[in-house]
Structures are given as C-alpha cells and as structure tokens.
C-alpha cells in the first residue's frame, strides 16, 4: 500500500519515476499493466511522467 492506495503499478528507469498508476475500481491487473505500458511509452515520447498517486 502506497499513500493509502490499495493497489498500484509503478515503473522507473533507475533515475526517474516514469509512471505511477492507481488501480481503478473493477480494473483487472492485466488492464492496469496495459495502462502502465502505455504510460511508459508516453514518457519516452514526451519526457513527462504519469503520476496518479501524488497530488500535483
């Protein structure tokens, strides 16, 4: 559990957090991992991380 989030998926490259996603109600783990894959791809295209865990 991270910051009160029951289930999350995160990805980092050793220096940067690329994506931190929160599992949505009713979302399967497989669907969450597909979203994580897309978020990582977006990071490498735009250099902007996706962060659903920490409020901005």
RAJO-V265678 format. One record per run of one state. SS is the DSSP state (H for helix, E for strand, C for the rest). FROM is the first residue (numbers start at 1). TO is the last residue. If there is no record, write none. Layout:
# RAJO-V265678
ss:SS from:FROM to:TO
ss:SS from:FROM to:TO
This chain:
# RAJO-V265678
ss:C from:1 to:1
ss:E from:2 to:2
ss:C from:3 to:4
ss:E from:5 to:5
ss:C from:6 to:7
ss:E from:8 to:12
ss:C from:13 to:16
ss:E from:17 to:22
ss:C from:23 to:28
ss:H from:29 to:46
ss:C from:47 to:49
ss:E from:50 to:51
ss:C from:52 to:56
